[in-house]
Amino acid sequence: MNQDIQDLQQLLEGRIGGAVQYACTYWAGHLGLSPTSEDFAEEIIDLATNVLQNSCPWVEVMSLHNQLGEVVNSMNRLLDWLEKVSGFY
């Protein structure tokens, strides 16, 4: 359990860093603000598919930072964005 790890915050700062934490937390928000052109949408869908197929590291980072609820929010934002671009397909 995360609460059983001594010095978890120090480990996170040393191993993960602020940039990775930021990316894990806010990628979906940035995606929602991105353009929805057909070319861009295809690239993002490929990237999102890859991320979701290999999502364990992302979910683990979010868990370690006590932000599992944001995983659900991010998935909802992704679905909203996909709905916006679905007109291209």
KEVOSE-493908 format. One record per atom (N, C-alpha, C, O): residue number from 1; atom name; x, y, z. Coordinates in steps of 0.001 Angstrom, whole numbers. Atoms other than C-alpha are relative to their C-alpha. Last residue first. Example, Ala and Ser with C-alpha at 12.3 -4.5 7.8 and 13.67 -1.06 7.14 Angstrom:
% KEVOSE-493908
{seq:2	atom:N	east:-820	north:-1190	up:-60}
{seq:2	atom:CA	east:13670	north:-1060	up:7140}
{seq:2	atom:C	east:-770	north:1090	up:730}
{seq:2	atom:O	east:-261	north:2198	up:899}
{seq:1	atom:N	east:890	north:-1190	up:0}
{seq:1	atom:CA	east:12300	north:-4500	up:7800}
{seq:1	atom:C	east:900	north:1200	up:0}
{seq:1	atom:O	east:1936	north:1181	up:665}
***
This chain:
% KEVOSE-493908
{seq:89	atom:N	east:-119	north:1436	up:298}
{seq:89	atom:CA	east:-14175	north:8900	up:-39424}
{seq:89	atom:C	east:-1347	north:-619	up:-247}
{seq:89	atom:O	east:-1436	north:-1818	up:-512}
{seq:88	atom:N	east:-1006	north:216	up:1030}
{seq:88	atom:CA	east:-13632	north:12666	up:-39395}
{seq:88	atom:C	east:21	north:-1447	up:-466}
{seq:88	atom:O	east:647	north:-1765	up:-1477}
{seq:87	atom:N	east:535	north:-392	up:1293}
{seq:87	atom:CA	east:-16890	north:13291	up:-37532}
{seq:87	atom:C	east:973	north:-210	up:-1142}
{seq:87	atom:O	east:571	north:-192	up:-2305}
{seq:86	atom:N	east:588	north:1180	up:645}
{seq:86	atom:CA	east:-15471	north:11344	up:-34630}
{seq:86	atom:C	east:-609	north:317	up:-1356}
{seq:86	atom:O	east:-822	north:-587	up:-2164}
{seq:85	atom:N	east:-708	north:302	up:1243}
{seq:85	atom:CA	east:-13238	north:14296	up:-33765}
{seq:85	atom:C	east:-626	north:-1159	up:-769}
{seq:85	atom:O	east:-171	north:-1488	up:-1865}
{seq:84	atom:N	east:-136	north:-1195	up:847}
{seq:84	atom:CA	east:-15547	north:15827	up:-31170}
{seq:84	atom:C	east:618	north:-341	up:-1344}
{seq:84	atom:O	east:205	north:199	up:-2371}
{seq:83	atom:N	east:1338	north:-277	up:535}
{seq:83	atom:CA	east:-16529	north:12385	up:-29776}
{seq:83	atom:C	east:56	north:1219	up:-920}
{seq:83	atom:O	east:-606	north:1238	up:-1957}
{seq:82	atom:N	east:232	north:962	up:1081}
{seq:82	atom:CA	east:-12853	north:11526	up:-29425}
{seq:82	atom:C	east:-1375	north:219	up:-630}
{seq:82	atom:O	east:-1544	north:57	up:-1839}
{seq:81	atom:N	east:-790	north:-432	up:1148}
{seq:81	atom:CA	east:-12367	north:14703	up:-27420}
{seq:81	atom:C	east:-226	north:-919	up:-1188}
{seq:81	atom:O	east:-372	north:-460	up:-2321}
{seq:80	atom:N	east:609	north:-1225	up:521}
{seq:80	atom:CA	east:-15217	north:13831	up:-25062}
{seq:80	atom:C	east:727	north:470	up:-1250}
{seq:80	atom:O	east:95	north:853	up:-2235}
{seq:79	atom:N	east:1229	north:392	up:702}
{seq:79	atom:CA	east:-13871	north:10281	up:-24682}
{seq:79	atom:C	east:-709	north:1215	up:-598}
{seq:79	atom:O	east:-1223	north:1147	up:-1715}
{seq:78	atom:N	east:-397	north:676	up:1233}
{seq:78	atom:CA	east:-10420	north:11629	up:-23838}
{seq:78	atom:C	east:-1234	north:-396	up:-809}
{seq:78	atom:O	east:-1279	north:-192	up:-2022}
{seq:77	atom:N	east:-445	north:-1053	up:915}
{seq:77	atom:CA	east:-11925	north:14035	up:-21309}
{seq:77	atom:C	east:419	north:-591	up:-1337}
{seq:77	atom:O	east:123	north:-27	up:-2390}
{seq:76	atom:N	east:1206	north:-706	up:459}
{seq:76	atom:CA	east:-13823	north:11137	up:-19712}
{seq:76	atom:C	east:362	north:1120	up:-968}
{seq:76	atom:O	east:-333	north:1329	up:-1962}
{seq:75	atom:N	east:655	north:887	up:967}
{seq:75	atom:CA	east:-10602	north:9097	up:-19563}
{seq:75	atom:C	east:-1278	north:647	up:-540}
{seq:75	atom:O	east:-1584	north:516	up:-1725}
{seq:74	atom:N	east:-776	north:-21	up:1235}
{seq:74	atom:CA	east:-8831	north:11996	up:-17922}
{seq:74	atom:C	east:-636	north:-872	up:-1065}
{seq:74	atom:O	east:-681	north:-495	up:-2236}
{seq:73	atom:N	east:246	north:-1287	up:652}
{seq:73	atom:CA	east:-11571	north:12377	up:-15310}
{seq:73	atom:C	east:731	north:76	up:-1337}
{seq:73	atom:O	east:176	north:566	up:-2321}
{seq:72	atom:N	east:1366	north:47	up:522}
{seq:72	atom:CA	east:-11371	north:8659	up:-14504}
{seq:72	atom:C	east:-327	north:1298	up:-739}
{seq:72	atom:O	east:-910	north:1269	up:-1823}
{seq:71	atom:N	east:-47	north:974	up:1092}
{seq:71	atom:CA	east:-7592	north:8849	up:-14129}
{seq:71	atom:C	east:-1378	north:-76	up:-660}
{seq:71	atom:O	east:-1485	north:-74	up:-1886}
{seq:70	atom:N	east:-343	north:-738	up:1217}
{seq:70	atom:CA	east:-8062	north:12035	up:-12072}
{seq:70	atom:C	east:143	north:-932	up:-1198}
{seq:70	atom:O	east:-1	north:-489	up:-2338}
{seq:69	atom:N	east:1217	north:-620	up:513}
{seq:69	atom:CA	east:-9849	north:9984	up:-9429}
{seq:69	atom:C	east:249	north:765	up:-1288}
{seq:69	atom:O	east:-632	north:855	up:-2144}
{seq:68	atom:N	east:700	north:969	up:839}
{seq:68	atom:CA	east:-6695	north:7923	up:-9086}
{seq:68	atom:C	east:-1313	north:544	up:-550}
{seq:68	atom:O	east:-1747	north:141	up:-1629}
{seq:67	atom:N	east:853	north:-679	up:965}
{seq:67	atom:CA	east:-4842	north:10997	up:-7864}
{seq:67	atom:C	east:-729	north:-989	up:-914}
{seq:67	atom:O	east:-897	north:-718	up:-2103}
{seq:66	atom:N	east:1346	north:-31	up:-570}
{seq:66	atom:CA	east:-3087	north:9858	up:-4680}
{seq:66	atom:C	east:-980	north:745	up:-909}
{seq:66	atom:O	east:-1784	north:1553	up:-442}
{seq:65	atom:N	east:275	north:-1401	up:-338}
{seq:65	atom:CA	east:337	north:10751	up:-6102}
{seq:65	atom:C	east:-1419	north:190	up:529}
{seq:65	atom:O	east:-1904	north:1316	up:642}
{seq:64	atom:N	east:-1031	north:-425	up:-943}
{seq:64	atom:CA	east:1402	north:7107	up:-6024}
{seq:64	atom:C	east:-189	north:1441	up:438}
{seq:64	atom:O	east:208	north:1816	up:1541}
{seq:63	atom:N	east:265	north:622	up:-1292}
{seq:63	atom:CA	east:-1891	north:6177	up:-7655}
{seq:63	atom:C	east:999	north:475	up:1049}
{seq:63	atom:O	east:617	north:808	up:2171}
{seq:62	atom:N	east:1155	north:-685	up:-569}
{seq:62	atom:CA	east:-1396	north:8667	up:-10485}
{seq:62	atom:C	east:-344	north:-575	up:1380}
{seq:62	atom:O	east:-711	north:173	up:2287}
{seq:61	atom:N	east:-426	north:-1346	up:-400}
{seq:61	atom:CA	east:2094	north:7346	up:-11115}
{seq:61	atom:C	east:-1162	north:732	up:660}
{seq:61	atom:O	east:-991	north:1372	up:1697}
{seq:60	atom:N	east:-843	north:137	up:-1183}
{seq:60	atom:CA	east:750	north:3780	up:-11104}
{seq:60	atom:C	east:481	north:1357	up:495}
{seq:60	atom:O	east:454	north:1619	up:1697}
{seq:59	atom:N	east:886	north:233	up:-1142}
{seq:59	atom:CA	east:-2067	north:4667	up:-13493}
{seq:59	atom:C	east:819	north:-125	up:1278}
{seq:59	atom:O	east:393	north:352	up:2329}
{seq:58	atom:N	east:761	north:-1221	up:-248}
{seq:58	atom:CA	east:424	north:6149	up:-15951}
{seq:58	atom:C	east:-873	north:-160	up:1237}
{seq:58	atom:O	east:-874	north:706	up:2112}
{seq:57	atom:N	east:-880	north:-1025	up:-602}
{seq:57	atom:CA	east:2819	north:3206	up:-15640}
{seq:57	atom:C	east:-740	north:1289	up:319}
{seq:57	atom:O	east:-500	north:1893	up:1365}
{seq:56	atom:N	east:-410	north:281	up:-1378}
{seq:56	atom:CA	east:-64	north:704	up:-16101}
{seq:56	atom:C	east:957	north:1041	up:578}
{seq:56	atom:O	east:745	north:1468	up:1713}
{seq:55	atom:N	east:361	north:-1026	up:-973}
{seq:55	atom:CA	east:-1508	north:2394	up:-19170}
{seq:55	atom:C	east:493	north:-255	up:1417}
{seq:55	atom:O	east:371	north:626	up:2269}
{seq:54	atom:N	east:-1143	north:88	up:-913}
{seq:54	atom:CA	east:265	north:376	up:-21860}
{seq:54	atom:C	east:-198	north:941	up:1176}
{seq:54	atom:O	east:742	north:1619	up:1592}
{seq:53	atom:N	east:-442	north:1393	up:17}
{seq:53	atom:CA	east:-2744	north:-355	up:-24070}
{seq:53	atom:C	east:1152	north:-234	up:971}
{seq:53	atom:O	east:1380	north:-1360	up:1412}
{seq:52	atom:N	east:983	north:813	up:-712}
{seq:52	atom:CA	east:-4208	north:2978	up:-23030}
{seq:52	atom:C	east:384	north:-1474	up:19}
{seq:52	atom:O	east:95	north:-2177	up:988}
{seq:51	atom:N	east:-33	north:-315	up:-1435}
{seq:51	atom:CA	east:-1082	north:4895	up:-23988}
{seq:51	atom:C	east:-945	north:-917	up:770}
{seq:51	atom:O	east:-586	north:-1443	up:1823}
{seq:50	atom:N	east:-1243	north:526	up:-556}
{seq:50	atom:CA	east:-825	north:3148	up:-27361}
{seq:50	atom:C	east:75	north:232	up:1509}
{seq:50	atom:O	east:457	north:-662	up:2264}
{seq:49	atom:N	east:122	north:1461	up:17}
{seq:49	atom:CA	east:-4461	north:3823	up:-28179}
{seq:49	atom:C	east:1227	north:-642	up:625}
{seq:49	atom:O	east:1111	north:-1572	up:1424}
{seq:48	atom:N	east:887	north:363	up:-1111}
{seq:48	atom:CA	east:-4046	north:7435	up:-27102}
{seq:48	atom:C	east:-175	north:-1510	up:84}
{seq:48	atom:O	east:-203	north:-2078	up:1176}
{seq:47	atom:N	east:-721	north:-194	up:-1251}
{seq:47	atom:CA	east:-1050	north:7835	up:-29429}
{seq:47	atom:C	east:-844	north:-435	up:1195}
{seq:47	atom:O	east:-349	north:-1124	up:2087}
{seq:46	atom:N	east:-1052	north:1020	up:-56}
{seq:46	atom:CA	east:-2884	north:6335	up:-32405}
{seq:46	atom:C	east:770	north:85	up:1316}
{seq:46	atom:O	east:1047	north:-935	up:1947}
{seq:45	atom:N	east:695	north:1271	up:-238}
{seq:45	atom:CA	east:-5940	north:8491	up:-31646}
{seq:45	atom:C	east:1011	north:-1135	up:73}
{seq:45	atom:O	east:893	north:-2010	up:931}
{seq:44	atom:N	east:363	north:60	up:-1418}
{seq:44	atom:CA	east:-3670	north:11514	up:-31326}
{seq:44	atom:C	east:-722	north:-1301	up:320}
{seq:44	atom:O	east:-492	north:-1887	up:1378}
{seq:43	atom:N	east:-1218	north:164	up:-801}
{seq:43	atom:CA	east:-2069	north:10942	up:-34729}
{seq:43	atom:C	east:-333	north:-173	up:1479}
{seq:43	atom:O	east:236	north:-1037	up:2146}
{seq:42	atom:N	east:-512	north:1349	up:253}
{seq:42	atom:CA	east:-5449	north:10405	up:-36421}
{seq:42	atom:C	east:1259	north:-276	up:825}
{seq:42	atom:O	east:1408	north:-1359	up:1391}
{seq:41	atom:N	east:844	north:965	up:-712}
{seq:41	atom:CA	east:-6893	north:13518	up:-34782}
{seq:41	atom:C	east:527	north:-1417	up:-181}
{seq:41	atom:O	east:562	north:-2190	up:776}
{seq:40	atom:N	east:-374	north:-29	up:-1407}
{seq:40	atom:CA	east:-3995	north:15662	up:-35980}
{seq:40	atom:C	east:-781	north:-1049	up:780}
{seq:40	atom:O	east:-223	north:-1730	up:1641}
{seq:39	atom:N	east:-1367	north:527	up:-127}
{seq:39	atom:CA	east:-4519	north:14662	up:-39593}
{seq:39	atom:C	east:419	north:-88	up:1465}
{seq:39	atom:O	east:974	north:-1095	up:1905}
{seq:38	atom:N	east:-19	north:1436	up:286}
{seq:38	atom:CA	east:-8316	north:15132	up:-39389}
{seq:38	atom:C	east:1394	north:-600	up:180}
{seq:38	atom:O	east:1527	north:-1664	up:786}
{seq:37	atom:N	east:-109	north:280	up:1425}
{seq:37	atom:CA	east:-8148	north:18525	up:-37696}
{seq:37	atom:C	east:137	north:-1503	up:-214}
{seq:37	atom:O	east:532	north:-2232	up:695}
{seq:36	atom:N	east:708	north:1232	up:355}
{seq:36	atom:CA	east:-9388	north:18689	up:-34124}
{seq:36	atom:C	east:33	north:-257	up:-1501}
{seq:36	atom:O	east:-925	north:-787	up:-2064}
{seq:35	atom:N	east:783	north:-65	up:1241}
{seq:35	atom:CA	east:-7005	north:21195	up:-32662}
{seq:35	atom:C	east:-650	north:-1337	up:-320}
{seq:35	atom:O	east:-213	north:-2389	up:147}
{seq:34	atom:N	east:-758	north:164	up:1238}
{seq:34	atom:CA	east:-5941	north:20795	up:-29034}
{seq:34	atom:C	east:-896	north:89	up:-1230}
{seq:34	atom:O	east:-2114	north:-61	up:-1134}
{seq:33	atom:N	east:-227	north:-1325	up:575}
{seq:33	atom:CA	east:-7717	north:22211	up:-25994}
{seq:33	atom:C	east:687	north:-64	up:-1363}
{seq:33	atom:O	east:907	north:967	up:-1999}
{seq:32	atom:N	east:1292	north:-644	up:230}
{seq:32	atom:CA	east:-9212	north:18866	up:-24936}
{seq:32	atom:C	east:121	north:1371	up:-638}
{seq:32	atom:O	east:-824	north:1841	up:-1271}
{seq:31	atom:N	east:602	north:623	up:1171}
{seq:31	atom:CA	east:-5808	north:17258	up:-25384}
{seq:31	atom:C	east:-1323	north:676	up:-342}
{seq:31	atom:O	east:-1616	north:929	up:-1510}
{seq:30	atom:N	east:-655	north:-586	up:1168}
{seq:30	atom:CA	east:-4316	north:19742	up:-22941}
{seq:30	atom:C	east:-589	north:-578	up:-1288}
{seq:30	atom:O	east:-762	north:139	up:-2274}
{seq:29	atom:N	east:438	north:-1390	up:80}
{seq:29	atom:CA	east:-6855	north:18686	up:-20325}
{seq:29	atom:C	east:604	north:704	up:-1200}
{seq:29	atom:O	east:-84	north:1453	up:-1896}
{seq:28	atom:N	east:1352	north:10	up:570}
{seq:28	atom:CA	east:-6165	north:15043	up:-21088}
{seq:28	atom:C	east:-573	north:1411	up:-103}
{seq:28	atom:O	east:-1302	north:1717	up:-1047}
{seq:27	atom:N	east:-11	north:300	up:1435}
{seq:27	atom:CA	east:-2420	north:15431	up:-20609}
{seq:27	atom:C	east:-1395	north:100	up:-619}
{seq:27	atom:O	east:-1550	north:608	up:-1730}
{seq:26	atom:N	east:663	north:-995	up:834}
{seq:26	atom:CA	east:-2827	north:17235	up:-17256}
{seq:26	atom:C	east:-63	north:-325	up:-1490}
{seq:26	atom:O	east:-536	north:505	up:-2267}
{seq:25	atom:N	east:1188	north:-642	up:-557}
{seq:25	atom:CA	east:-2089	north:14744	up:-14498}
{seq:25	atom:C	east:-776	north:799	up:-1036}
{seq:25	atom:O	east:-2007	north:783	up:-1031}
{seq:24	atom:N	east:982	north:1025	up:-364}
{seq:24	atom:CA	east:335	north:12351	up:-16174}
{seq:24	atom:C	east:-1318	north:623	up:452}
{seq:24	atom:O	east:-2390	north:77	up:192}
{seq:23	atom:N	east:483	north:641	up:1232}
{seq:23	atom:CA	east:2202	north:15196	up:-17866}
{seq:23	atom:C	east:-1088	north:-1025	up:304}
{seq:23	atom:O	east:-2100	north:-1084	up:-395}
{seq:22	atom:N	east:829	north:-970	up:724}
{seq:22	atom:CA	east:2465	north:17168	up:-14620}
{seq:22	atom:C	east:-606	north:-645	up:-1245}
{seq:22	atom:O	east:-1805	north:-518	up:-1496}
{seq:21	atom:N	east:1248	north:-132	up:-746}
{seq:21	atom:CA	east:3717	north:14124	up:-12707}
{seq:21	atom:C	east:-946	north:968	up:-709}
{seq:21	atom:O	east:-2144	north:702	up:-812}
{seq:20	atom:N	east:778	north:1212	up:266}
{seq:20	atom:CA	east:6260	north:13448	up:-15418}
{seq:20	atom:C	east:-1333	north:68	up:737}
{seq:20	atom:O	east:-2372	north:-307	up:193}
{seq:19	atom:N	east:448	north:-23	up:1398}
{seq:19	atom:CA	east:7499	north:17043	up:-15302}
{seq:19	atom:C	east:-862	north:-1218	up:-325}
{seq:19	atom:O	east:-1882	north:-1093	up:-1003}
{seq:18	atom:N	east:1157	north:-848	up:226}
{seq:18	atom:CA	east:7577	north:17154	up:-11503}
{seq:18	atom:C	east:-525	north:-25	up:-1416}
{seq:18	atom:O	east:-1735	north:53	up:-1628}
{seq:17	atom:N	east:-206	north:-1399	up:334}
{seq:17	atom:CA	east:9925	north:14275	up:-10986}
{seq:17	atom:C	east:-1273	north:734	up:-354}
{seq:17	atom:O	east:-2296	north:128	up:-674}
{seq:16	atom:N	east:989	north:-360	up:1009}
{seq:16	atom:CA	east:9445	north:10537	up:-11140}
{seq:16	atom:C	east:185	north:1449	up:-446}
{seq:16	atom:O	east:243	north:1731	up:-1643}
{seq:15	atom:N	east:149	north:997	up:1070}
{seq:15	atom:CA	east:12383	north:8972	up:-9326}
{seq:15	atom:C	east:-924	north:432	up:-1125}
{seq:15	atom:O	east:-706	north:65	up:-2280}
{seq:14	atom:N	east:-1271	north:453	up:545}
{seq:14	atom:CA	east:13744	north:11639	up:-6979}
{seq:14	atom:C	east:-133	north:-913	up:-1208}
{seq:14	atom:O	east:742	north:-928	up:-2073}
{seq:13	atom:N	east:-737	north:-1151	up:518}
{seq:13	atom:CA	east:10513	north:13520	up:-6327}
{seq:13	atom:C	east:1293	north:-428	up:-671}
{seq:13	atom:O	east:1684	north:142	up:-1690}
{seq:12	atom:N	east:685	north:-497	up:1189}
{seq:12	atom:CA	east:8565	north:10284	up:-6003}
{seq:12	atom:C	east:753	north:1166	up:-632}
{seq:12	atom:O	east:911	north:1222	up:-1852}
{seq:11	atom:N	east:-228	north:958	up:1079}
{seq:11	atom:CA	east:11087	north:8784	up:-3615}
{seq:11	atom:C	east:-631	north:485	up:-1299}
{seq:11	atom:O	east:-28	north:387	up:-2368}
{seq:10	atom:N	east:-1393	north:-174	up:434}
{seq:10	atom:CA	east:11004	north:11916	up:-1467}
{seq:10	atom:C	east:334	north:-952	up:-1144}
{seq:10	atom:O	east:1025	north:-568	up:-2088}
{seq:9	atom:N	east:-97	north:-1283	up:694}
{seq:9	atom:CA	east:7191	north:11807	up:-1318}
{seq:9	atom:C	east:1416	north:244	up:-512}
{seq:9	atom:O	east:1590	north:714	up:-1637}
{seq:8	atom:N	east:575	north:95	up:1339}
{seq:8	atom:CA	east:7188	north:8092	up:-480}
{seq:8	atom:C	east:174	north:1301	up:-770}
{seq:8	atom:O	east:553	north:1273	up:-1941}
{seq:7	atom:N	east:-561	north:-1083	up:815}
{seq:7	atom:CA	east:9546	north:8534	up:2464}
{seq:7	atom:C	east:-521	north:-26	up:-1436}
{seq:7	atom:O	east:227	north:246	up:-2375}
{seq:6	atom:N	east:-677	north:-1070	up:-720}
{seq:6	atom:CA	east:8506	north:5189	up:3927}
{seq:6	atom:C	east:569	north:1003	up:-1000}
{seq:6	atom:O	east:1074	north:630	up:-2059}
{seq:5	atom:N	east:-1326	north:-284	up:556}
{seq:5	atom:CA	east:6099	north:3197	up:1818}
{seq:5	atom:C	east:603	north:1182	up:740}
{seq:5	atom:O	east:65	north:2289	up:724}
{seq:4	atom:N	east:-999	north:795	up:-699}
{seq:4	atom:CA	east:3194	north:1858	up:3895}
{seq:4	atom:C	east:1425	north:257	up:-490}
{seq:4	atom:O	east:2377	north:-277	up:79}
{seq:3	atom:N	east:-240	north:-592	up:-1320}
{seq:3	atom:CA	east:820	north:4621	up:2804}
{seq:3	atom:C	east:1049	north:-767	up:798}
{seq:3	atom:O	east:1559	north:-250	up:1792}
{seq:2	atom:N	east:-786	north:-1231	up:99}
{seq:2	atom:CA	east:1206	north:3485	up:-786}
{seq:2	atom:C	east:330	north:588	up:1365}
{seq:2	atom:O	east:1439	north:1073	up:1586}
{seq:1	atom:N	east:846	north:-1181	up:0}
{seq:1	atom:CA	east:0	north:0	up:0}
{seq:1	atom:C	east:893	north:1248	up:0}
{seq:1	atom:O	east:1965	north:1274	up:606}
***
